[in-house]
């Protein structure tokens, strides 16, 4: 994860190759941003003499405490070329919120 900031926003870049945008769950609860994913893959081959089954399961979860000056309602998430990019815009005055929100990945 790489986090950068400028005067207008914070940027979070998370390398996650092999996933689809539908695999991510991004939640904001209070001042906590959580990025998670679960992926399960099953394959089965059958022949007269054998049956082969393969199972693969992977998951991760990362949580970050948001600065007070982040506009939770305007967070934008995009997944391109194996990298999930989140743009967290800053607001003028830092107010604490306790609302929960799910962020859609575009």
CORJONOR-V502030 format. One record per helix or strand of 3 or more residues. SS is the DSSP state (hx for helix, st for strand). FROM is the first residue (numbers start at 0). TO is the last residue. If there is no record, write none. Layout:
ss	from	to
SS	FROM	TO
SS	FROM	TO
This chain:
ss	from	to
st	1	4
st	8	14
hx	20	22
st	23	28
st	31	45
st	50	64
hx	71	73
st	75	79
st	82	89
st	99	102
